[in-house]
Amino acid sequence: GSDPVSESGSAYGLAIPSNAVRVAVENILDQGVPSYGYLGVYLKDIYPHEAIALGLPSTEGCLINGTLAGSPAHRAGLLKDDVITRFDGKTFKGIQELVHLIQTTEIGTSIELAIFRDREEKLLTAVIRGNGSVEIPEPTEALITESWERTGLMVDYVAASERRRRGYEPSRPMVEISEIRPASVAEEMGLHPGLLIHRVDHVPTQTPKEFYEVLRQRREESTVELTVSLPGRPGEVVLRVPFS
């Protein structure tokens, strides 16, 4: 069989720590690649000091570093810093075992996730979807923090399957606002989670990393133009945002 990553047209070489794995999201069924289960999360193994800080009984399970917009994890209500401790009643030792459980789950299956959040166990339900696997480039913590402090914006990747569901071409540039800092310029301008950002000063942004990097390049500018739209509605609006 052919290599799904090279065929997808959006593969990137990643230099990421071995303990951080991107569970893939891009829907590449169009290329005829066999599909398998996906959840749509950034996963991380748990170090002892993190287990202590989070009040975990052990280092077993996987820490969530984030979810992808429109993914099964996002829809199930999984949040950054949640810890998945059981997958449909099954325990696992780390990322590789959890990824195997996800990928071998029959597509369309509703599964129960036991998670640890705020020092309590909660149960969430997710529906495993079918997607191929590609990597997308990861923004650094420094890039994310810089944007958050300066603009009050955090954005998520929008999976190809989610773009199709909303009626967009998968190749159309977009990131989705995931969080807005209260009392920030972004909030004052009326930006809110769920808005799609297509361009920053006319530069297309297809991934969070691209979005944050373009913002960094514009840090000397007093005003930045964001081209935005509402999901499911035609037309775009250009906002001049005074990010100092």
Secondary structure, DSSP 4 states (H G I P E B T S, - for coil): ---HHHHHS--------TTEEE------GGGTPPPEEE--EEEEPPPHHHHHHHT-SSS-SEEEEEE-BTSHHHHHT--TT-EEEEETTB--SSHHHHHHHHHTSPTT-EEEEEEEETTEEEEEEEE-EEE-----PPPPHHHHHHHHHHH-EEEEEB-HHHHHHTT--TTS--EEEEEE-TTSHHHHTT--TT-EEEEETTEE--SHHHHHHHHHHTTT-S-EEEEEE-TT----EEEEE---
